[in-house]
Amino acid sequence: MKRALWLAAAAVLTITATASAQNAVFVVRHAERADAAANASPMMASDPDLSEIGKARAKSLVTTLRDAGITAIYSTEYKRTQQTAEPLARALGIAVTTVPARDLPALIEKLKAGTGNALVVGHSNTVGPVIAALGVTESVELTDRDYDNLFIVVRSAAPSLIRLHFR
């Protein structure tokens, strides 16, 4: 188990070093919602907070991406994306830029105009379209239960996609 953990950490460090040299966009779905917990109401609240598990996952982004050279963080106006982005933003001293969830073109414009690495915190139905809009041809689809995906779009003439999982 320790060897597997060490290998995973080495892979993330190698990927983030490569990505930081080539201008990358890290894309995640927000962490677990409080209303997604086993004992929560079956109806999703209009703007739920993160669950305790979600808060822990958001904090794990600090460990995972602290050294990735991120210079910009984008999230939607919803609490769950803001709360997912906040721990890393605080650790890096970066303000989170809010882009309306329904305004994908504005987000893509900001990402394409940026010069450093960026983190985008989106939703199950926006992660794939963001990746596609950055030129990746590989299809990405998430279900309502997918919270542990970390996508890295390495920007170049032919963008490439790396998919990792984080806890």
TORPA-4810 file (N, C-alpha, C, O; in nm, 3 decimals):
<nodes>
NODE_1_0.083_-0.119_0.000_0.000_0.000_0.000_0.087_0.125_0.000_0.060_0.220_-0.074_M
NODE_2_0.194_0.126_0.084_0.282_0.243_0.089_0.350_0.265_-0.045_0.367_0.378_-0.089_K
NODE_3_0.390_0.155_-0.110_0.455_0.167_-0.240_0.359_0.228_-0.342_0.398_0.314_-0.421_R
NODE_4_0.233_0.182_-0.341_0.133_0.236_-0.435_0.109_0.384_-0.408_0.097_0.463_-0.502_A
NODE_5_0.103_0.422_-0.280_0.085_0.562_-0.245_0.204_0.644_-0.291_0.186_0.755_-0.342_L
NODE_6_0.325_0.593_-0.272_0.445_0.663_-0.315_0.446_0.678_-0.467_0.479_0.785_-0.518_W
NODE_7_0.411_0.573_-0.539_0.407_0.580_-0.685_0.304_0.681_-0.734_0.329_0.756_-0.829_L
NODE_8_0.188_0.684_-0.669_0.085_0.782_-0.706_0.134_0.924_-0.681_0.113_1.012_-0.764_A
NODE_9_0.200_0.946_-0.567_0.252_1.078_-0.536_0.360_1.119_-0.637_0.364_1.234_-0.680_A
NODE_10_0.445_1.026_-0.674_0.550_1.056_-0.772_0.488_1.090_-0.907_0.536_1.180_-0.976_A
NODE_11_0.383_1.018_-0.945_0.317_1.047_-1.073_0.255_1.186_-1.073_0.267_1.259_-1.171_A
NODE_12_0.190_1.224_-0.963_0.129_1.357_-0.954_0.237_1.464_-0.961_0.220_1.563_-1.031_V
NODE_13_0.347_1.445_-0.891_0.456_1.544_-0.895_0.514_1.557_-1.035_0.542_1.668_-1.081_L
NODE_14_0.533_1.446_-1.103_0.585_1.450_-1.239_0.488_1.519_-1.333_0.527_1.602_-1.414_T
NODE_15_0.361_1.484_-1.322_0.260_1.544_-1.408_0.247_1.692_-1.380_0.241_1.771_-1.474_I
NODE_16_0.243_1.732_-1.253_0.226_1.873_-1.223_0.350_1.952_-1.265_0.336_2.067_-1.306_T
NODE_17_0.468_1.895_-1.256_0.588_1.964_-1.302_0.582_1.984_-1.454_0.613_2.091_-1.505_A
NODE_18_0.542_1.879_-1.524_0.528_1.888_-1.669_0.418_1.987_-1.705_0.435_2.071_-1.794_T
NODE_19_0.305_1.977_-1.636_0.192_2.065_-1.666_0.227_2.210_-1.637_0.188_2.299_-1.714_A
NODE_20_0.300_2.236_-1.528_0.332_2.375_-1.496_0.427_2.434_-1.599_0.427_2.555_-1.620_S
NODE_21_0.507_2.352_-1.664_0.598_2.402_-1.766_0.525_2.429_-1.897_0.573_2.508_-1.978_A
NODE_22_0.412_2.366_-1.919_0.343_2.376_-2.047_0.211_2.450_-2.041_0.140_2.454_-2.142_Q
NODE_23_0.174_2.509_-1.930_0.048_2.579_-1.915_-0.067_2.478_-1.918_-0.108_2.432_-2.024_N
NODE_24_-0.116_2.446_-1.802_-0.219_2.344_-1.787_-0.343_2.398_-1.719_-0.337_2.498_-1.646_A
NODE_25_-0.453_2.332_-1.744_-0.578_2.362_-1.675_-0.619_2.236_-1.599_-0.639_2.130_-1.658_V
NODE_26_-0.632_2.249_-1.468_-0.676_2.141_-1.382_-0.827_2.159_-1.365_-0.873_2.268_-1.331_F
NODE_27_-0.902_2.053_-1.388_-1.048_2.063_-1.382_-1.101_1.955_-1.287_-1.069_1.837_-1.300_V
NODE_28_-1.181_1.999_-1.191_-1.244_1.907_-1.096_-1.392_1.941_-1.085_-1.435_2.053_-1.110_V
NODE_29_-1.467_1.842_-1.046_-1.605_1.866_-1.007_-1.602_1.905_-0.860_-1.512_1.863_-0.787_R
NODE_30_-1.697_1.985_-0.817_-1.705_2.021_-0.675_-1.706_1.894_-0.590_-1.744_1.787_-0.638_H
NODE_31_-1.666_1.907_-0.466_-1.664_1.794_-0.373_-1.808_1.758_-0.330_-1.903_1.825_-0.369_A
NODE_32_-1.820_1.653_-0.251_-1.950_1.600_-0.212_-2.039_1.704_-0.143_-1.994_1.777_-0.054_E
NODE_33_-2.163_1.710_-0.186_-2.263_1.801_-0.130_-2.319_1.743_-0.001_-2.326_1.622_0.017_R
NODE_34_-2.360_1.833_0.089_-2.421_1.788_0.214_-2.549_1.710_0.188_-2.581_1.617_0.262_A
NODE_35_-2.623_1.747_0.085_-2.748_1.677_0.057_-2.727_1.546_-0.017_-2.824_1.475_-0.046_D
NODE_36_-2.602_1.513_-0.049_-2.573_1.385_-0.115_-2.537_1.278_-0.013_-2.511_1.163_-0.049_A
NODE_37_-2.537_1.314_0.115_-2.505_1.218_0.220_-2.613_1.110_0.228_-2.726_1.132_0.183_A
NODE_38_-2.579_0.997_0.283_-2.670_0.882_0.287_-2.802_0.913_0.356_-2.906_0.861_0.316_A
NODE_39_-2.801_0.997_0.459_-2.923_1.024_0.534_-2.989_1.157_0.494_-3.078_1.204_0.564_N
NODE_40_-2.945_1.216_0.385_-2.999_1.345_0.343_-3.129_1.329_0.266_-3.164_1.220_0.220_A
NODE_41_-3.199_1.438_0.252_-3.323_1.441_0.176_-3.295_1.400_0.031_-3.189_1.434_-0.022_S
NODE_42_-3.387_1.328_-0.034_-3.363_1.287_-0.172_-3.370_1.404_-0.271_-3.325_1.391_-0.385_P
NODE_43_-3.425_1.516_-0.230_-3.432_1.633_-0.317_-3.309_1.720_-0.294_-3.276_1.752_-0.180_M
NODE_44_-3.241_1.758_-0.402_-3.123_1.841_-0.388_-3.163_1.983_-0.350_-3.253_2.041_-0.410_M
NODE_45_-3.096_2.036_-0.251_-3.117_2.175_-0.215_-3.069_2.262_-0.331_-2.984_2.220_-0.409_A
NODE_46_-3.123_2.380_-0.342_-3.089_2.465_-0.456_-2.942_2.508_-0.454_-2.883_2.526_-0.560_S
NODE_47_-2.883_2.524_-0.337_-2.743_2.564_-0.328_-2.682_2.506_-0.201_-2.653_2.579_-0.106_D
NODE_48_-2.662_2.373_-0.198_-2.615_2.308_-0.075_-2.468_2.337_-0.045_-2.388_2.364_-0.134_P
NODE_49_-2.436_2.329_0.084_-2.297_2.334_0.129_-2.232_2.200_0.101_-2.298_2.105_0.059_D
NODE_50_-2.101_2.193_0.125_-2.031_2.065_0.118_-2.059_1.984_0.243_-2.081_2.039_0.351_L
NODE_51_-2.058_1.853_0.228_-2.067_1.763_0.343_-1.931_1.761_0.413_-1.835_1.822_0.364_S
NODE_52_-1.922_1.693_0.525_-1.793_1.680_0.594_-1.692_1.606_0.504_-1.574_1.640_0.501_E
NODE_53_-1.740_1.505_0.433_-1.652_1.432_0.340_-1.608_1.527_0.228_-1.492_1.525_0.187_I
NODE_54_-1.700_1.608_0.180_-1.667_1.706_0.076_-1.565_1.808_0.123_-1.475_1.845_0.048_G
NODE_55_-1.579_1.853_0.247_-1.482_1.949_0.302_-1.343_1.886_0.310_-1.243_1.951_0.281_K
NODE_56_-1.338_1.760_0.349_-1.209_1.690_0.355_-1.149_1.675_0.215_-1.028_1.691_0.197_A
NODE_57_-1.234_1.645_0.116_-1.184_1.631_-0.021_-1.132_1.766_-0.071_-1.029_1.771_-0.138_R
NODE_58_-1.202_1.875_-0.041_-1.157_2.008_-0.083_-1.021_2.040_-0.021_-0.935_2.098_-0.087_A
NODE_59_-1.002_2.002_0.104_-0.872_2.024_0.169_-0.763_1.939_0.104_-0.647_1.980_0.099_K
NODE_60_-0.799_1.823_0.052_-0.698_1.737_-0.011_-0.647_1.799_-0.141_-0.537_1.765_-0.186_S
NODE_61_-0.724_1.889_-0.201_-0.675_1.958_-0.320_-0.552_2.042_-0.288_-0.466_2.063_-0.373_L
NODE_62_-0.544_2.090_-0.164_-0.426_2.169_-0.123_-0.302_2.082_-0.133_-0.201_2.123_-0.190_V
NODE_63_-0.309_1.963_-0.077_-0.195_1.872_-0.082_-0.163_1.831_-0.225_-0.047_1.824_-0.265_T
NODE_64_-0.266_1.804_-0.301_-0.249_1.756_-0.438_-0.195_1.863_-0.531_-0.110_1.833_-0.615_T
NODE_65_-0.243_1.987_-0.518_-0.212_2.090_-0.618_-0.127_2.207_-0.567_-0.101_2.301_-0.642_L
NODE_66_-0.084_2.202_-0.443_-0.006_2.312_-0.386_0.114_2.350_-0.473_0.144_2.469_-0.487_R
NODE_67_0.182_2.253_-0.530_0.305_2.279_-0.607_0.283_2.270_-0.758_0.378_2.251_-0.833_D
NODE_68_0.159_2.284_-0.802_0.128_2.269_-0.944_0.143_2.400_-1.023_0.115_2.402_-1.143_A
NODE_69_0.185_2.506_-0.958_0.205_2.632_-1.028_0.076_2.702_-1.067_0.072_2.775_-1.166_G
NODE_70_-0.029_2.679_-0.991_-0.158_2.740_-1.023_-0.153_2.889_-0.992_-0.113_2.931_-0.884_I
NODE_71_-0.196_2.969_-1.091_-0.198_3.114_-1.075_-0.338_3.172_-1.081_-0.357_3.290_-1.055_T
NODE_72_-0.437_3.090_-1.116_-0.575_3.136_-1.123_-0.668_3.022_-1.085_-0.644_2.906_-1.119_A
NODE_73_-0.776_3.056_-1.014_-0.876_2.957_-0.974_-1.013_3.012_-1.012_-1.047_3.126_-0.980_I
NODE_74_-1.091_2.929_-1.082_-1.224_2.967_-1.127_-1.327_2.871_-1.070_-1.305_2.750_-1.064_Y
NODE_75_-1.439_2.926_-1.028_-1.551_2.842_-0.987_-1.681_2.913_-1.023_-1.682_3.030_-1.061_S
NODE_76_-1.789_2.839_-1.010_-1.919_2.898_-1.037_-1.967_2.973_-0.913_-1.896_2.982_-0.813_T
NODE_77_-2.085_3.027_-0.922_-2.142_3.106_-0.813_-2.200_3.021_-0.700_-2.242_3.076_-0.599_E
NODE_78_-2.203_2.891_-0.716_-2.265_2.805_-0.616_-2.170_2.775_-0.500_-2.049_2.766_-0.517_Y
NODE_79_-2.231_2.759_-0.380_-2.151_2.738_-0.258_-2.061_2.616_-0.270_-1.947_2.620_-0.224_K
NODE_80_-2.110_2.508_-0.331_-2.031_2.385_-0.336_-1.904_2.401_-0.418_-1.802_2.341_-0.385_R
NODE_81_-1.908_2.481_-0.525_-1.785_2.504_-0.602_-1.694_2.602_-0.529_-1.573_2.584_-0.527_T
NODE_82_-1.752_2.705_-0.470_-1.675_2.803_-0.394_-1.604_2.735_-0.276_-1.486_2.760_-0.251_Q
NODE_83_-1.677_2.649_-0.205_-1.619_2.581_-0.088_-1.514_2.478_-0.128_-1.424_2.449_-0.050_Q
NODE_84_-1.524_2.423_-0.247_-1.422_2.330_-0.295_-1.295_2.405_-0.331_-1.185_2.356_-0.305_T
NODE_85_-1.308_2.521_-0.390_-1.193_2.600_-0.434_-1.123_2.673_-0.318_-1.003_2.697_-0.324_A
NODE_86_-1.198_2.707_-0.216_-1.149_2.796_-0.110_-1.021_2.750_-0.037_-0.931_2.832_-0.020_E
NODE_87_-1.010_2.624_0.007_-0.888_2.587_0.080_-0.760_2.606_-0.004_-0.660_2.653_0.049_P
NODE_88_-0.763_2.569_-0.131_-0.645_2.586_-0.216_-0.620_2.735_-0.242_-0.505_2.780_-0.239_L
NODE_89_-0.726_2.809_-0.266_-0.710_2.953_-0.289_-0.645_3.020_-0.169_-0.555_3.102_-0.183_A
NODE_90_-0.692_2.985_-0.049_-0.635_3.041_0.074_-0.488_3.001_0.088_-0.404_3.085_0.121_R
NODE_91_-0.457_2.875_0.063_-0.319_2.826_0.077_-0.225_2.895_-0.022_-0.108_2.921_0.010_A
NODE_92_-0.275_2.925_-0.141_-0.191_2.987_-0.244_-0.198_3.140_-0.244_-0.120_3.206_-0.312_L
NODE_93_-0.292_3.196_-0.167_-0.308_3.341_-0.165_-0.367_3.394_-0.296_-0.333_3.504_-0.340_G
NODE_94_-0.455_3.316_-0.356_-0.518_3.352_-0.484_-0.667_3.373_-0.460_-0.731_3.293_-0.393_I
NODE_95_-0.722_3.480_-0.515_-0.867_3.500_-0.508_-0.935_3.411_-0.610_-0.886_3.393_-0.722_A
NODE_96_-1.048_3.355_-0.571_-1.126_3.272_-0.664_-1.205_3.366_-0.755_-1.274_3.456_-0.707_V
NODE_97_-1.195_3.345_-0.884_-1.273_3.421_-0.981_-1.403_3.345_-1.007_-1.401_3.229_-1.047_T
NODE_98_-1.514_3.412_-0.984_-1.645_3.350_-1.004_-1.694_3.377_-1.145_-1.699_3.492_-1.190_T
NODE_99_-1.729_3.270_-1.215_-1.785_3.280_-1.349_-1.919_3.206_-1.345_-1.924_3.091_-1.303_V
NODE_100_-2.028_3.270_-1.387_-2.158_3.204_-1.381_-2.157_3.066_-1.448_-2.099_3.049_-1.555_P
NODE_101_-2.221_2.970_-1.384_-2.224_2.833_-1.434_-2.277_2.824_-1.575_-2.237_2.736_-1.652_A
NODE_102_-2.366_2.912_-1.611_-2.428_2.909_-1.744_-2.347_2.984_-1.849_-2.388_2.992_-1.965_R
NODE_103_-2.233_3.040_-1.810_-2.154_3.120_-1.905_-2.021_3.052_-1.938_-1.914_3.107_-1.911_D
NODE_104_-2.029_2.934_-1.995_-1.910_2.859_-2.035_-1.820_2.939_-2.129_-1.698_2.935_-2.113_L
NODE_105_-1.875_3.013_-2.227_-1.788_3.091_-2.315_-1.700_3.192_-2.240_-1.585_3.213_-2.277_P
NODE_106_-1.754_3.255_-2.136_-1.675_3.351_-2.059_-1.560_3.281_-1.986_-1.449_3.333_-1.981_A
NODE_107_-1.588_3.164_-1.930_-1.483_3.088_-1.862_-1.374_3.048_-1.960_-1.255_3.066_-1.932_L
NODE_108_-1.412_2.995_-2.074_-1.314_2.949_-2.173_-1.231_3.067_-2.222_-1.110_3.053_-2.243_I
NODE_109_-1.293_3.182_-2.240_-1.219_3.302_-2.282_-1.113_3.338_-2.178_-1.000_3.369_-2.213_E
NODE_110_-1.150_3.333_-2.050_-1.054_3.363_-1.942_-0.941_3.261_-1.940_-0.824_3.297_-1.923_K
NODE_111_-0.975_3.133_-1.959_-0.871_3.029_-1.957_-0.775_3.045_-2.074_-0.654_3.031_-2.058_L
NODE_112_-0.828_3.073_-2.191_-0.743_3.088_-2.309_-0.657_3.213_-2.303_-0.548_3.216_-2.359_K
NODE_113_-0.706_3.316_-2.235_-0.629_3.441_-2.222_-0.523_3.431_-2.112_-0.427_3.508_-2.112_A
NODE_114_-0.540_3.336_-2.020_-0.446_3.321_-1.909_-0.312_3.267_-1.954_-0.302_3.198_-2.056_G
NODE_115_-0.209_3.300_-1.877_-0.075_3.253_-1.913_-0.022_3.147_-1.817_0.072_3.075_-1.852_T
NODE_116_-0.078_3.134_-1.700_-0.029_3.035_-1.605_-0.122_2.916_-1.597_-0.216_2.903_-1.676_G
NODE_117_-0.095_2.830_-1.502_-0.181_2.715_-1.478_-0.305_2.760_-1.403_-0.299_2.854_-1.324_N
NODE_118_-0.417_2.695_-1.428_-0.543_2.732_-1.365_-0.614_2.610_-1.312_-0.597_2.498_-1.362_A
NODE_119_-0.695_2.632_-1.210_-0.786_2.531_-1.159_-0.928_2.577_-1.189_-0.963_2.693_-1.165_L
NODE_120_-1.010_2.487_-1.241_-1.151_2.512_-1.264_-1.229_2.414_-1.178_-1.209_2.293_-1.187_V
NODE_121_-1.319_2.466_-1.095_-1.407_2.382_-1.015_-1.547_2.395_-1.074_-1.608_2.502_-1.069_V
NODE_122_-1.596_2.286_-1.131_-1.725_2.289_-1.199_-1.823_2.189_-1.143_-1.819_2.154_-1.025_G
NODE_123_-1.911_2.143_-1.229_-2.021_2.054_-1.193_-2.016_1.930_-1.283_-1.945_1.928_-1.383_H
NODE_124_-2.093_1.828_-1.248_-2.091_1.704_-1.326_-2.127_1.729_-1.472_-2.081_1.657_-1.561_S
NODE_125_-2.210_1.830_-1.497_-2.251_1.857_-1.634_-2.169_1.967_-1.703_-2.199_2.004_-1.816_N
NODE_126_-2.065_2.019_-1.636_-1.982_2.122_-1.699_-1.836_2.080_-1.717_-1.766_2.136_-1.801_T
NODE_127_-1.790_1.982_-1.640_-1.651_1.939_-1.651_-1.618_1.894_-1.793_-1.520_1.940_-1.850_V
NODE_128_-1.697_1.806_-1.849_-1.674_1.757_-1.985_-1.675_1.868_-2.089_-1.584_1.875_-2.172_G
NODE_129_-1.776_1.956_-2.088_-1.777_2.066_-2.184_-1.659_2.162_-2.170_-1.611_2.215_-2.271_P
NODE_130_-1.611_2.186_-2.049_-1.492_2.271_-2.031_-1.372_2.206_-2.098_-1.298_2.270_-2.171_V
NODE_131_-1.354_2.078_-2.072_-1.241_2.005_-2.130_-1.250_2.004_-2.282_-1.149_2.025_-2.350_I
NODE_132_-1.369_1.981_-2.335_-1.388_1.981_-2.481_-1.360_2.119_-2.539_-1.299_2.130_-2.646_A
NODE_133_-1.404_2.223_-2.471_-1.383_2.359_-2.522_-1.235_2.398_-2.522_-1.194_2.491_-2.592_A
NODE_134_-1.155_2.327_-2.443_-1.010_2.352_-2.443_-0.939_2.271_-2.551_-0.816_2.273_-2.559_L
NODE_135_-1.016_2.201_-2.635_-0.958_2.133_-2.750_-0.932_1.985_-2.735_-0.875_1.923_-2.825_G
NODE_136_-0.972_1.926_-2.622_-0.951_1.783_-2.602_-1.062_1.707_-2.674_-1.180_1.737_-2.656_V
NODE_137_-1.025_1.610_-2.754_-1.124_1.535_-2.831_-1.181_1.416_-2.754_-1.287_1.365_-2.789_T
NODE_138_-1.111_1.370_-2.651_-1.159_1.258_-2.570_-1.283_1.301_-2.492_-1.283_1.406_-2.427_E
NODE_139_-1.389_1.222_-2.500_-1.513_1.255_-2.431_-1.501_1.228_-2.281_-1.447_1.125_-2.240_S
NODE_140_-1.552_1.322_-2.201_-1.551_1.307_-2.056_-1.693_1.323_-2.005_-1.758_1.426_-2.029_V
NODE_141_-1.741_1.222_-1.935_-1.874_1.229_-1.876_-1.865_1.187_-1.730_-1.796_1.091_-1.696_E
NODE_142_-1.935_1.261_-1.645_-1.938_1.230_-1.502_-2.081_1.200_-1.460_-2.176_1.257_-1.514_L
NODE_143_-2.095_1.111_-1.363_-2.226_1.085_-1.305_-2.241_1.171_-1.180_-2.147_1.239_-1.139_T
NODE_144_-2.358_1.167_-1.120_-2.381_1.243_-0.998_-2.300_1.188_-0.880_-2.293_1.253_-0.776_D
NODE_145_-2.241_1.071_-0.895_-2.163_1.011_-0.786_-2.012_1.027_-0.804_-1.935_0.979_-0.721_R
NODE_146_-1.969_1.092_-0.911_-1.826_1.108_-0.939_-1.773_1.238_-0.877_-1.807_1.348_-0.921_D
NODE_147_-1.690_1.222_-0.774_-1.633_1.339_-0.707_-1.480_1.336_-0.703_-1.419_1.436_-0.668_Y
NODE_148_-1.419_1.225_-0.737_-1.275_1.210_-0.714_-1.189_1.224_-0.839_-1.072_1.187_-0.837_D
NODE_149_-1.244_1.276_-0.946_-1.168_1.292_-1.070_-1.091_1.423_-1.071_-1.144_1.528_-1.034_N
NODE_150_-0.967_1.416_-1.112_-0.885_1.535_-1.134_-0.835_1.525_-1.278_-0.755_1.438_-1.311_L
NODE_151_-0.883_1.615_-1.361_-0.845_1.617_-1.502_-0.740_1.725_-1.522_-0.752_1.836_-1.469_F
NODE_152_-0.638_1.692_-1.599_-0.535_1.790_-1.633_-0.532_1.803_-1.784_-0.502_1.707_-1.855_I
NODE_153_-0.564_1.922_-1.832_-0.555_1.950_-1.975_-0.422_2.019_-1.998_-0.402_2.133_-1.955_V
NODE_154_-0.332_1.950_-2.065_-0.201_2.007_-2.098_-0.220_2.078_-2.231_-0.243_2.016_-2.335_V
NODE_155_-0.208_2.210_-2.224_-0.237_2.292_-2.342_-0.119_2.294_-2.437_-0.004_2.315_-2.398_R
NODE_156_-0.151_2.272_-2.563_-0.053_2.276_-2.671_-0.131_2.282_-2.801_-0.253_2.295_-2.799_S
NODE_157_-0.063_2.271_-2.914_-0.133_2.270_-3.043_-0.235_2.157_-3.048_-0.343_2.172_-3.105_A
NODE_158_-0.201_2.044_-2.988_-0.293_1.930_-2.976_-0.304_1.898_-2.827_-0.229_1.815_-2.776_A
NODE_159_-0.397_1.963_-2.757_-0.408_1.944_-2.611_-0.424_1.797_-2.574_-0.487_1.719_-2.645_P
NODE_160_-0.366_1.762_-2.461_-0.379_1.625_-2.413_-0.447_1.626_-2.276_-0.447_1.726_-2.206_S
NODE_161_-0.505_1.512_-2.241_-0.580_1.500_-2.117_-0.521_1.391_-2.031_-0.492_1.281_-2.077_L
NODE_162_-0.503_1.423_-1.903_-0.458_1.326_-1.803_-0.570_1.319_-1.699_-0.618_1.422_-1.652_I
NODE_163_-0.609_1.197_-1.664_-0.716_1.179_-1.565_-0.659_1.106_-1.444_-0.604_0.996_-1.457_R
NODE_164_-0.673_1.168_-1.328_-0.629_1.110_-1.202_-0.747_1.104_-1.106_-0.853_1.160_-1.134_L
NODE_165_-0.728_1.036_-0.995_-0.829_1.034_-0.890_-0.762_1.079_-0.760_-0.648_1.042_-0.732_H
NODE_166_-0.834_1.158_-0.682_-0.780_1.206_-0.555_-0.882_1.184_-0.444_-1.002_1.178_-0.469_F
NODE_167_-0.833_1.171_-0.325_-0.920_1.146_-0.207_-0.907_1.258_-0.110_-0.971_1.256_-0.005_R
</nodes>
